[in-house]
Structures are given as structure tokens and as C-alpha cells.
Amino acid sequence: MATDLLRGKALSAQCSVCHGKNGISRDPESPNLAGQSAYYLEKALVDYQKGLREDRRMSIIAKGLSIEDIKHLAAWYAAFELTVTEPTL
């Protein structure tokens, strides 16, 4: 299945409340999604759906997503390119 980044972007609106606009979270309890592996994000969402992973918010949200939606969301967040700056010691 080909992923649709525009669909992923549209679906990400519901994620932005906790995970921040463009997947950069301001909430210390919510991880950044931008730049994560699509495989990791897909697995995490499916695990929430199946009850293998639990979170009071994510368990509810993931149940409303189709497998196609999960793939589009994962592709959207995986498409972000992040740069890392090594700390100065």
C-alpha cells in the first residue's frame, strides 16, 4: 500500500494536542513523533489497539484508526528530517 502524506498530515491534527504541531511535543508526558521510524510508530499504534500497550489517551485514540490511517500517520511523522547537535562539553 502506498502511503499518502497529505492524509497523514490531516490525521495528525488530532495528535497535535499532545504531541505538538509537526510532532514536536511541549508536554513532558508525550513523546516527539517527528522523525520517528514509520515501523516503530505503526507498531506502537497497533499495540495500543490490541491492548499490548496502554495509555489512558492513546488506547482510546488508536482504536478509532484503521490500519491505513496508521500507515499514513506513521509515514507523515517519519518524513520529518531532524538534525542533531552534539552537546558542548
N, C-alpha and C positions, 0 to 999 in steps of 0.2 A: 504494500500500500504506500503510495506517495503521500508525504505529509504536506499540509497546507499551512504555511507560516501565517497567512492572514487570518485563518480560522484560529490558529493557536494564539495569535495576538488578541483576537476578540474574546476568546475564552479566558485569557489571562486577567481580564478586568476583575473577575471575582477573586482572583488570587492576590491582587494588588493591595487589598485591605490589610492583609497581614504580611505579605512578602514584599510589599513596596512596588512602586512603579518600576517597570523593567526588571523586576526580580531582585532588587536590592532592598533588603529589609531594614526597617528602622526599629523593629520590635526585637528585643534580645531573645525572645522565645521562638521566633520564626526565622528559619534559615534563609540565606540568599538562594535564589533559584537560578539567577543569571549565570551562564557559563557551566552549569552542571551537565554531566553526561546525560544524554537522552535515555540511555539504558537505565541509569540509576533512577531518574525521575519516573519513568514508566513503571519500573519495579516497585518503587515506593507507593505510587498511587494504586496499583493493583493490590499491593499488600494491605493498604488501608481498606480497599473494597472487600477483601476477603477476611478482614479481621486479624490478619497476621501481624499487623502494626496498628497501634491505636493512638489516637489523639482526639480530644473532645471536639475539635473543629474539623480536622481533616477526615476523620472517619465518616462524618456526615456528608461533607462536600464530595469526596471521592465516589461515594455510592451513586451520585447523580451523573457521573461521567460515563460515557460509552468508551469502549476500547479505542475507537477512532479519535474521540476527543482527547484522550490521554496521550495518544501518539502525536497529535497536533500541538498540544501544550508542551510536551517534552521537547519536540523539535524547536518550538519557539524559544524556550529558555536556553536550550543547548546552542542556538545560533548566536547568542551573545558572545563576543570576544572580550575577555578581561585581560588586563595587564597587571603584573605583579611587580612591586618594587621591594627589593630586599631591604630589610631594616638596616640602619646605620648603627654599627656597634661602637 
